[in-house]
Amino acid sequence: MTPNPGRRLPYLAAMALLCATRAQAADMELFPGQSFEAAVEALRPGDTLIVHAGTYSDTGRISISVRGTTAAPVMIKGADGEALPLITRAASAPIQNTINIEGATHLRITRLEISGNGGDGINLSGSPSFITLDNLEIHDIDVGVNFRSSMSDITVRHNHIHHTGQNGGTGEGMYVGCNDATCVVSRALIENNWIHDTQNSTQGDGIEVKHGSHSNTVRDNVIYNTGYPCVLVYGTVGQPVNVVEGNVMWNCGDSGIQAAADAIIRNNIILEGPGNGFNSQPHQGATPSNLQFVHNTVVGGSPCLRMSSWSGRPGLVFVNNAIHCDADDFAIGGLTGVTVAGNVVTPATSALPAAGYRVGQTAALDLLDVAARTVYPRAGSRLIDAGDAAYAASIDFNGNARSGAPDAGAYNYSTAQNPGWVVAPGFKNAASQPAVPGLSFSGNPLTVSAGGATQLSWNATNASTCTASASPAASAWSGAKSTSGSQMIDAVTATTQFNLSCSNAAGTTNQSVIVTVSTTPAPVPTVTLSASPTMITAGGRSTLTWSSANATGCTASGAWAGNKASAGSEQSSVLNATSTFTLACTGAGGTAEQSVSVNVSSGGGPPASPPGGGGGGSLGWSLLAALIGLQARRMRIRPTL
């Protein structure tokens, strides 16, 4: 039945419509007048909710907590071929985030328009994982996408986020993590988004990755007209670095890119703005170190470069950049011990070591058309062949392979005109760019007792090589690995971070799994096993049903065999003799075992009783008919049999 789009179903009616008991995953459709809140809160693993064009304005708090799985993911999507449905909140409703994702897993939300009444567009909390947000338009909210707890494996791709800071909020396009590393976001991929006009806010960063968050990639985003830096990263507190690459930004408040530590920043274009071009200084607990600024193009800024407290700090690299300032506008402290090489800088400056750069020409002579944001090198540009090969990136801003002597700046010069996407408001055209590997990496269990074992599983896409390492070092997890597989790691005696890096010509993707060694004994597994029926005739079958707790896997023996899931149901083979089925389930705390027997008779037993009980066979029915007739005669009515 197709609901009447003009009629708004009450919350409970919509819940009943969308939430009826289902034995299996389902595709459900939602129409204007029905409750988006009721629909998403009724989702189960494997479900797909298709939202048709129109406006959905619930007044309650929308919370999505469904825990999908790899085999049964959950999707919420706007209907194909229709305008994006608008998910919003009435101005009269309590101020609240439009969508809260709380502890959900393996969830994708795509093709929705999201606005609000003063809260965030999407707020993630409760340690969600494997969440994908793509092809959304999010506007007139406070923060576009707010990562507000520890979480991992979040993908935010190809979303249009604009006009943030509603109701006087902080107004970041994306806020990733928490102050002082009180929560940590890891392995997030933030790519190919279009973020602008965050200035109507108290802050308004484009993308802010907070202190302690690590192993995140921010790439191919277009960001402009922001209140605070277009991209801001802090430090990772000893964890793997964040990568910021292939982004373009202009008119950024305070700074184009501000980075304190623990990052690789490459192939970015930072154009005119009222504040710093690139800014690196101590910031909220992070001091410059372990930071590479390589193959970036910076035009303008006041100053173009601000690099404070770099002298004597470890792992700092400033190489192969193209810097065109309006004047000798640099705020750089000492650079003792810093790697500075292969840069092209205009005008000449004493702020950089003379051996670390070549003086460029004017921006008009080195770059095609700065006014049109076309900063691809001109023929004869000083940027060509100026870079240091030791730090050359494998691809450039366009995603094209670099070849020969590396050029300074974000582009590799190959033709007289820019062979790739032309910088403009909108999404960066990254369709033709080679993708860095995709990587999923997990451990089971993630908590073991001292000397326990865990199984690491991984799958890399578009990868040519993978390399394993661990901290503290573990000989069982080091060196080259296949691009997919699983491996049991025995005798884990201390809490260990297992790392996996997978690479191709476009770059490297890093992921980590932390296995914690518990000081308390692991819980002992339990298992229940039943058979229905437990008595059959020869040639019959019985259904075996089992479940377990604190177990990672089960093994069958006796009248059945093989590895079994930790819970399930299956039919036995044909049985001709009494058979015993045994199931042993194993976890970090040991093994539990249970058996059940199915008795097999040779046939000839009493026939089954009729429905509702009574005697067997025709005699039982005759007796029943006689009794009914007697009662009818007593009541002087004619019986109906």
C-alpha positions in Angstrom: 0.0 0.0 0.0 1.4 3.4 -0.9 0.8 5.9 1.9 -1.0 9.2 1.1 1.9 11.7 0.8 -0.4 14.5 2.0 -1.2 12.8 5.3 1.3 12.8 8.2 1.1 9.5 10.0 1.5 9.7 13.8 4.8 8.5 15.2 3.3 5.2 16.5 1.5 4.5 13.3 4.6 5.0 11.3 6.5 2.8 13.7 4.0 0.1 13.2 4.1 0.4 9.5 7.9 0.3 9.2 8.8 -1.7 12.2 6.5 -4.8 11.9 8.3 -7.9 13.0 10.6 -9.1 10.2 12.4 -12.4 10.0 14.9 -11.1 7.4 16.4 -7.8 6.2 14.1 -5.6 4.2 14.0 -2.8 1.7 11.5 -0.1 3.0 10.2 3.0 1.5 9.4 6.3 3.2 7.1 9.0 1.9 6.4 12.6 3.0 4.0 12.6 5.9 5.6 9.6 7.5 8.2 9.9 10.3 11.9 9.7 9.4 12.6 9.4 13.1 10.5 6.3 13.5 11.8 4.8 10.3 15.5 5.1 11.1 15.1 4.0 14.7 13.4 0.8 13.5 16.2 -0.3 11.2 17.8 -3.7 11.6 21.0 -5.2 10.2 20.8 -5.6 6.4 17.9 -3.1 6.0 17.8 -0.4 3.3 15.5 2.6 3.8 14.6 4.5 0.6 13.5 8.0 1.4 11.4 9.7 -1.3 11.6 13.4 -2.3 9.9 15.8 0.1 10.3 17.4 3.5 10.6 15.4 6.7 10.4 17.6 9.8 10.3 15.5 13.0 10.2 17.2 16.4 11.8 14.4 18.4 15.4 13.5 18.8 16.6 11.3 15.9 19.0 8.6 17.0 20.4 6.0 14.7 22.1 3.1 16.6 21.6 0.1 14.4 24.6 -2.2 14.4 25.0 -3.5 10.9 27.7 -6.0 10.0 30.1 -6.6 7.1 27.6 -9.2 5.8 24.5 -7.2 6.7 25.2 -3.5 6.3 22.5 -0.8 6.7 21.7 1.9 4.2 19.6 5.1 4.3 19.3 6.7 0.9 17.4 9.2 -1.1 15.4 7.6 -3.8 17.3 7.3 -7.1 16.2 9.7 -9.9 14.4 12.1 -7.4 15.4 15.4 -5.8 17.2 15.0 -2.5 14.7 14.6 0.4 15.1 17.3 3.0 15.6 16.1 6.6 15.2 19.1 8.9 13.8 20.3 12.2 10.9 22.7 12.8 12.0 26.1 14.1 9.6 25.6 17.0 11.1 22.2 18.0 13.7 22.0 20.8 17.2 22.8 19.4 18.8 19.5 18.6 21.2 17.9 16.1 19.3 16.9 13.0 20.7 13.4 12.9 22.5 11.6 15.8 24.5 8.5 14.9 25.1 6.8 18.2 27.2 3.6 18.4 26.0 2.4 14.9 28.2 0.2 12.8 28.4 -0.6 9.0 26.0 2.2 8.1 25.8 4.3 5.0 23.8 7.5 4.6 23.6 8.9 1.1 21.7 11.4 -1.1 19.9 13.4 1.6 19.6 17.2 2.1 20.1 18.1 5.8 19.3 21.4 7.6 18.3 22.1 11.2 17.3 24.6 13.9 20.6 25.2 15.7 22.2 21.8 16.3 24.7 19.9 14.2 23.8 18.4 10.8 25.2 15.0 11.7 26.6 14.3 15.2 28.5 11.0 15.7 29.0 9.6 19.2 29.1 6.4 21.1 32.1 5.0 19.3 30.6 4.2 15.9 32.6 2.5 13.2 32.5 1.7 9.5 30.1 4.6 8.8 30.0 6.2 5.3 28.4 9.6 4.7 28.3 10.5 1.0 26.5 12.7 -1.5 24.8 14.7 1.2 24.0 18.5 1.2 24.3 19.8 4.7 23.5 23.5 5.4 22.1 26.0 7.8 23.2 24.0 10.8 25.9 24.5 13.5 28.6 22.0 12.7 28.3 20.1 9.4 29.6 16.7 10.6 30.7 16.5 14.2 32.9 13.5 15.3 32.2 13.8 19.1 33.7 10.5 20.6 36.3 8.0 20.0 35.6 6.2 16.7 37.3 4.6 13.7 36.8 3.8 10.1 34.5 6.7 9.2 34.3 7.8 5.5 32.9 11.3 4.6 33.0 11.7 0.9 31.6 14.0 -1.8 29.4 16.1 0.5 28.4 19.8 0.1 28.6 21.5 3.5 27.9 25.2 3.7 26.5 28.1 5.7 27.4 26.6 9.1 27.4 28.3 12.6 23.6 28.6 12.9 22.4 30.0 16.2 25.9 31.4 17.0 27.7 28.0 17.2 31.3 27.1 16.5 30.3 26.3 12.9 33.1 24.0 11.7 32.5 22.1 8.4 33.9 19.0 10.1 35.0 18.8 13.7 37.1 15.6 14.2 37.9 14.5 17.8 37.9 16.2 21.1 40.0 18.8 22.9 43.1 17.5 24.7 42.7 14.0 23.1 39.9 13.1 25.5 38.4 11.3 22.5 40.4 9.9 19.5 39.3 9.5 15.9 41.3 7.2 13.8 41.3 5.9 10.2 38.8 8.4 9.0 38.8 9.2 5.2 37.6 12.8 4.5 37.7 13.2 0.7 36.3 15.1 -2.2 34.0 17.4 -0.1 33.0 20.9 -0.9 33.0 23.2 2.2 32.4 26.9 2.2 30.8 29.9 4.0 31.5 29.0 7.6 32.1 32.6 8.7 28.7 33.2 10.4 30.0 31.4 13.5 32.3 31.9 16.5 35.0 29.8 14.8 34.2 28.2 11.5 37.2 25.9 10.6 36.7 24.1 7.4 38.1 20.7 8.7 39.6 20.5 12.2 41.4 17.3 13.3 41.9 17.5 17.1 44.9 16.6 19.2 45.4 12.8 19.6 43.4 11.8 16.5 45.5 9.9 14.1 45.8 7.8 10.9 43.3 10.1 9.2 43.4 11.2 5.6 42.0 14.6 4.4 42.3 14.8 0.6 40.9 16.4 -2.6 38.6 18.8 -0.7 37.6 22.3 -1.9 37.4 24.7 1.0 36.9 28.5 1.0 35.3 31.4 2.9 36.0 30.1 6.4 36.1 31.9 9.7 39.1 29.9 11.0 41.7 27.8 9.1 40.5 25.9 6.1 42.4 22.8 7.5 43.7 22.5 11.0 45.6 19.5 12.4 47.2 19.2 15.9 49.4 16.2 16.9 48.8 12.5 17.2 50.5 11.8 20.6 52.9 9.2 19.2 50.3 7.5 16.9 50.6 7.3 13.1 50.5 10.6 11.3 47.5 12.3 9.6 47.8 13.0 5.8 46.5 16.2 4.2 46.9 16.1 0.4 45.4 17.3 -2.8 43.2 20.0 -1.2 42.6 23.5 -2.6 41.5 26.5 -0.5 41.2 30.2 -0.6 39.9 33.1 1.6 40.6 31.1 4.7 40.3 32.8 8.1 43.5 32.9 10.1 45.4 30.3 7.9 45.1 28.2 4.9 46.6 25.2 6.6 47.6 25.2 10.2 49.6 22.2 11.4 51.5 21.6 14.7 52.9 18.1 14.4 52.6 14.5 13.1 51.4 15.1 9.6 52.3 14.7 5.9 51.0 17.8 4.0 51.5 17.5 0.3 50.1 18.6 -3.1 47.9 21.2 -1.6 47.1 24.6 -3.1 46.6 27.6 -0.7 45.5 30.8 -2.4 44.7 34.3 -1.4 43.4 35.0 2.1 43.4 37.5 4.9 45.7 35.5 7.2 48.7 33.1 7.1 49.2 30.9 4.1 50.8 28.0 5.9 51.1 28.3 9.7 52.9 25.9 12.1 53.5 26.7 15.7 52.9 25.1 19.2 49.2 24.6 19.6 47.1 23.0 22.4 49.6 20.5 23.6 51.4 19.9 20.3 54.9 21.2 19.5 56.2 21.2 15.9 57.8 17.8 15.1 57.4 14.9 12.8 55.9 17.2 10.1 56.4 17.2 6.4 55.3 20.1 4.2 56.1 18.9 0.7 55.0 19.9 -2.9 52.5 22.5 -1.9 51.8 25.8 -3.7 51.1 28.9 -1.6 50.2 32.2 -3.2 49.7 35.2 -1.0 48.9 35.3 2.7 49.9 37.6 5.5 52.4 36.2 6.1 52.9 33.6 3.4 54.7 31.4 5.9 54.6 31.3 9.7 56.9 28.7 11.2 57.5 29.0 14.9 59.5 26.8 17.2 60.9 24.6 14.4 64.6 25.0 15.3 66.1 21.8 16.8 62.8 19.9 16.6 62.9 16.3 15.1 61.4 15.2 11.8 60.6 18.6 10.3 60.7 18.8 6.5 60.0 21.8 4.2 60.8 20.6 0.6 59.7 21.1 -3.0 57.2 23.9 -2.3 56.3 26.8 -4.5 55.8 30.0 -2.4 54.8 33.3 -4.1 54.4 36.1 -1.7 53.4 39.7 -2.4 56.5 40.9 -0.5 59.2 39.6 1.8 56.4 38.5 4.2 57.7 35.6 6.2 57.5 34.9 10.0 60.0 32.1 10.4 62.1 31.4 13.5 65.3 29.4 13.4 65.4 26.3 11.3 68.4 24.5 12.8 68.2 20.8 11.9 65.2 21.2 9.6 65.4 19.7 6.1 64.9 22.6 3.6 65.4 21.8 -0.1 64.0 22.1 -3.6 61.7 25.0 -2.9 61.0 27.9 -5.2 60.3 31.2 -3.3 59.4 34.7 -4.5 60.8 37.1 -3.4 64.2 36.2 -2.1 64.3 36.0 1.7 66.8 35.6 4.5 64.1 33.7 6.5 65.0 30.5 4.7 68.5 29.0 4.2 69.9 30.1 0.9 70.7 26.5 0.0 67.1 25.4 0.5 65.4 27.3 -2.3 65.6 28.8 -5.8 64.3 32.4 -6.3 61.3 32.4 -8.5 60.0 34.9 -11.0 56.8 36.8 -10.4 53.6 34.8 -10.0 52.5 36.1 -13.4 55.7 34.6 -15.0 55.8 31.3 -13.1 52.0 30.5 -13.0 49.4 30.5 -15.7 46.7 32.8 -14.2 46.6 33.5 -10.5 43.6 35.7 -10.8 41.7 32.7 -12.2 43.2 30.4 -9.5 45.1 28.6 -12.2 48.5 28.1 -10.6 49.8 25.4 -12.9 53.3 26.3 -14.1 53.9 28.2 -17.3 56.3 27.1 -19.9 59.7 28.4 -18.7 58.6 28.6 -15.0 61.3 28.5 -12.4 59.2 25.7 -10.7 60.1 23.2 -13.5 62.8 20.6 -12.4 63.5 22.6 -9.3 62.6 19.9 -6.7 64.6 17.5 -4.7 64.1 13.9 -5.9 64.6 12.5 -2.4 61.3 13.9 -1.4 59.3 13.7 -4.6 55.7 12.7 -4.3 54.6 9.9 -6.7 51.6 11.9 -8.0 50.6 15.6 -8.2 47.5 17.6 -7.4 45.8 16.3 -10.5 46.6 12.7 -9.6 49.0 12.5 -12.5 52.3 10.6 -12.0 55.4 12.7 -11.5 58.2 11.8 -13.8 61.8 12.9 -14.3 63.3 15.7 -12.2 60.5 16.8 -9.8 58.9 20.2 -10.1 58.3 22.4 -7.1 54.7 23.0 -6.1 51.6 21.0 -6.3 51.7 20.3 -10.0 53.8 18.2 -12.3 54.5 20.1 -15.5 53.7 18.0 -18.5 51.9 20.2 -21.1 51.7 23.9 -21.8 48.2 24.0 -20.3 46.8 22.4 -17.1 45.9 18.8 -18.1 43.6 18.3 -15.1 40.7 19.9 -13.2 40.5 23.7 -13.2 40.2 25.1 -9.7 36.7 26.6 -9.2 33.9 26.5 -6.6 32.4 23.0 -6.6 33.7 19.5 -6.2 37.2 18.7 -7.3 37.1 16.4 -10.3 39.0 13.5 -8.9 37.3 10.8 -11.0 40.4 10.2 -13.1 42.8 10.2 -10.2 44.4 6.9 -9.1 43.0 6.0 -5.7 45.2 5.1 -2.8 44.5 1.7 -1.4 41.4 1.0 0.6 42.1 -1.1 3.7 40.1 -2.9 6.3 42.0 -4.3 9.3 40.5 -5.9 12.4 41.4 -8.1 15.3 39.3 -10.7 17.2 39.3 -10.6 20.2 40.7 -7.1 21.0 41.1 -8.0 24.7 43.0 -11.1 25.7 44.5 -12.5 29.0 48.3 -12.5 29.2 49.6 -15.1 26.8 46.3 -15.2 24.9 45.8 -15.2 21.1 44.1 -12.9 18.7 43.3 -13.3 15.0 44.2 -10.4 12.7 42.2 -10.1 9.4 42.7 -7.6 6.6 41.7 -6.8 3.1 43.3 -4.1 0.9 41.9 -3.0 -2.4 44.0 -1.4 -5.2 47.2 -2.2 -3.2 50.4 -3.6 -4.6 52.2 -4.2 -1.3 51.4 -4.4 2.4 53.9 -4.2 5.3 53.2 -5.2 8.9 54.8 -3.8 12.1 53.9 -3.8 15.8 54.6 -1.7 18.9 56.1 -3.2 20.9 57.8 -5.2 18.1 56.4 -8.7 17.5 58.2 -11.1 15.2 55.0 -12.8 14.2 53.7 -9.5 12.8 56.4 -7.8 10.7 57.6 -7.5 7.2 55.7 -8.1 3.9 52.1 -9.4 3.9 49.7 -10.4 1.2 47.0 -7.8 0.3 44.4 -9.8 2.1 44.3 -12.6 4.6 44.1 -13.6 8.3 46.7 -14.6 10.8 46.5 -15.9 14.3 48.9 -14.1 16.7 49.7 -16.4 19.6 51.1 -15.6 23.1 50.3 -11.8 23.3 51.9 -10.9 26.6 51.6 -7.1 26.5 49.1 -4.6 25.1 50.2 -4.3 21.5 49.5 -2.0 18.5 49.5 -4.0 15.3 50.1 -1.8 12.2 49.5 -2.5 8.5 50.5 -0.2 5.7 49.4 -0.9 2.1 50.7 1.0 -0.9 50.3 1.6 -4.6 51.6 4.3 -7.0 49.0 6.8 -5.6 50.1 6.5 -2.0 49.8 4.6 1.2 47.0 3.7 3.6 47.8 2.9 7.2 45.6 1.2 9.8 46.2 -0.1 13.3 44.6 -2.5 15.7 45.3 -2.4 19.4 45.0 -5.6 21.3 44.8 -5.1 25.1 46.1 -7.6 27.6 43.7 -7.7 30.5 44.9 -8.1 34.0 41.6 -9.9 34.9 41.0 -13.5 33.7 39.0 -13.7 30.4 35.4 -14.9 31.0 34.9 -18.6 30.5 32.8 -19.4 27.4 29.3 -20.9 27.6 27.4 -22.9 25.0 23.8 -24.1 24.7 22.8 -26.7 22.1 19.4 -28.1 21.5 17.7 -30.4 18.9 14.1 -30.3 17.7 12.7 -32.9 17.7 14.7 -35.2 19.9 12.9 -38.3 18.7 12.4 -39.1 15.1 11.7 -42.2 12.9 14.5 -43.7 10.8 15.2 -41.5 7.7 14.1 -38.3 9.4 16.0 -35.1 10.3 16.3 -32.9 13.4 17.1 -29.1 13.6 20.1 -28.2 15.7 20.1 -24.7 17.3 23.0 -23.3 19.3 24.4 -20.1 20.9 27.5 -19.2 22.9 28.9 -16.4 24.9 32.5 -15.3 25.4 33.5 -17.4 22.4 35.2 -16.6 19.1 34.3 -19.8 17.3 32.9 -23.3 17.6 33.8 -26.8 16.4 31.3 -29.6 15.8 32.0 -33.3 16.4 30.1 -36.6 16.8 27.3 -36.9 14.3 28.3 -33.6 12.7 31.6 -31.9 11.9 33.4 -28.7 10.9 33.8 -25.1 12.2 30.6 -23.3 13.2 29.6 -19.7 13.9 29.3 -18.7 17.5 25.5 -19.0 17.1 23.2 -20.5 14.5 20.8 -23.2 13.4 21.0 -26.0 10.8 19.3 -29.2 9.9 21.0 -32.5 10.6 21.7 -35.1 7.9 19.2 -38.0 7.4 19.5 -40.1 10.6 18.9 -43.9 10.7 20.2 -44.5 14.2 20.3 -42.7 17.5 23.0 -40.0 17.2 24.9 -37.6 19.5 25.8 -34.1 18.4 28.6 -32.3 20.3 29.7 -28.6 20.0 32.8 -27.1 21.6 33.1 -23.3 21.7 36.4 -21.6 22.4 37.3 -18.1 23.6 40.1 -16.3 25.5 38.9 -17.9 28.7 38.9 -21.5 27.5 36.5 -24.0 25.9 33.0 -25.0 26.7 31.3 -28.1 25.3 27.7 -29.4 25.2 26.1 -32.5 23.6 22.6 -33.4 22.6 21.2 -36.8 21.4 18.5 -37.5 18.8 16.7 -40.8 19.4 15.7 -42.7 16.2 12.9 -45.3 16.3 12.4 -48.0 13.7 8.8 -46.9 13.0 5.4 -48.2 14.1 4.8 -45.8 16.9 1.4 -44.3 17.8 0.0 -41.9 15.1 0.1 -38.2 15.8 -2.8 -36.7 17.7 -5.2 -34.5 15.8 -4.8 -30.7 16.2 -6.0 -29.5 19.6 -5.4 -32.9 21.3 -7.9 -35.8 21.8 -7.6 -39.5 20.9 -5.7 -40.8 17.9 -7.2 -42.1 14.7 -10.9 -42.4 13.7 -12.0 -43.6 17.2 -10.9 -40.3 18.7 -12.9 -38.4 16.2 -16.0 -40.6 16.6 -15.9 -40.1 20.4 -15.5 -36.3 19.9 -18.6 -36.3 17.6 -20.7 -38.2 20.0 -19.9 -35.9 22.9 -20.7 -32.9 20.8 -24.1 -34.5 19.8 -24.9 -35.3 23.4 -24.2 -31.7 24.5 -26.3 -30.4 21.7 -29.3 -32.5 22.6 -29.1 -31.3 26.1 -29.1 -27.7 24.8 -31.9 -28.5 22.2 -29.8 -27.3 19.3 -28.7 -29.1 16.2 -25.0 -29.9 16.2 -22.8 -28.9 13.2 -19.9 -31.2 12.5 
